[in-house]
């Protein structure tokens, strides 16, 4: 089966490296987010690549177009497998991000974040929005029209995204929780099996693996579930 599991290393450096060393790069990729990247810097990317992992740099860039262009180009220089931006930055920013990966023999996948899975319909009015599905669809149009590879969205949005934009338009789904695990700060969650059934291309699965007493065993169980 294609390598569909992405494990976020939202940890301190020493713990992140120790967990990476016991995981199997044949059945997962790793995600470096704000905490780890801010604490240790770009060298973490090289260290994980030296362990044969492909890396998703999850910094959700959201800034003026020229700044995002330079940030995405720097990420591509690091050799990451995937990088993302906030789709709500608008068309000019998204197009600038796209230009940032041009000219590379093996450019990273470029993904637009739609609505964070920690948000619910009840919390959207705080930021001037009303309906999650409508917002995901609206931002999906911007991402698709700007030439990006796909979106970050909840597994519950995946089927409609695929129907609207086609099977080749990638969906990366956080908020994945095996049955009987704590949902933490996520509002819109799904089991790994249901996410794959809905058409998710990549599953971001963190605490059920990184918080386990045996992260490799937890990873292998989830991999078997979705295979």
C-alpha positions, 0 to 999 in steps of 0.5 A, spaced: 500 500 500 502 507 498 505 510 504 499 514 507 500 515 514 504 522 516 506 522 524 507 529 527 513 530 531 510 535 535 515 534 541 521 537 543 528 535 539 530 529 543 524 526 544 522 527 536 529 524 534 528 518 539 521 516 536 523 517 529 529 512 530 524 507 532 519 508 526 519 505 520 520 510 514 517 504 509 510 505 512 510 512 514 512 519 513 514 525 518 511 532 519 515 537 522 511 543 525 512 550 529 514 547 535 519 543 533 522 547 527 522 553 532 526 550 537 531 546 533 531 549 526 532 547 519 537 541 521 531 537 524 529 536 516 536 533 514 537 529 520 530 526 519 532 525 511 538 521 514 533 516 517 530 515 510 524 519 512 520 524 507 518 530 511 512 534 511 514 541 513 507 544 516 508 551 518 502 553 514 505 560 511 500 566 511 503 572 509 504 577 503 505 574 497 513 575 496 514 573 503 511 566 502 514 565 495 521 566 499 519 561 505 516 556 500 523 556 496 527 556 502 523 549 504 524 547 497 531 548 498 531 543 504 528 538 500 522 537 504 517 532 501 511 536 502 509 544 505 503 548 506 500 554 506 493 557 509 489 558 503 485 564 506 491 568 504 488 569 497 490 567 490 496 572 489 499 569 495 497 562 493 500 563 486 506 566 489 507 560 493 506 556 487 512 560 483 516 558 489 517 551 488 518 552 480 525 550 477 526 544 482 527 537 479 523 534 485 519 540 488 515 538 494 508 537 494 504 544 495 498 544 500 493 549 502 490 549 509 482 550 509 479 550 515 483 547 522 480 541 524 480 544 531 474 549 529 467 547 529 461 550 526 459 553 533 466 557 533 466 559 526 462 566 527 468 568 532 472 569 525 466 572 521 464 565 518 458 561 518 459 554 515 465 549 515 463 546 508 462 552 504 468 555 507 472 549 505 469 548 498 470 556 497 478 555 499 478 549 495 477 553 489 482 558 490 487 552 491 485 548 485 485 554 481 492 557 483 495 550 481 497 547 488 496 539 489 491 539 494 488 541 501 488 540 508 481 538 510 477 534 515 476 527 513 468 529 513 470 534 507 474 529 503 468 526 499 465 532 497 472 535 495 474 529 491 467 530 487 468 537 486 475 537 484 477 530 482 481 524 484 487 527 483 486 533 487 490 531 494 487 531 501 491 531 507 487 529 513 488 531 520 484 529 526 485 522 525 483 518 531 483 510 532 476 508 536 476 509 543 482 514 543 482 521 546 480 526 541 484 532 545 483 539 542 480 536 535 473 537 533 472 534 527 475 527 527 475 520 524 478 513 524 483 511 520 479 506 516 473 511 515 478 516 513 481 512 507 474 510 505 472 517 504 478 518 500 483 521 504 490 520 501 494 522 507 492 521 514 496 525 520 496 521 526 499 524 532 498 522 539 495 515 538 502 513 536 507 518 539 504 518 545 504 510 545 508 506 550 510 503 543 510 508 538 512 502 532 507 497 534 502 503 534 504 505 527 504 498 525 497 496 528 494 502 524 497 501 518 494 494 518 487 497 519 488 501 513 491 496 508 
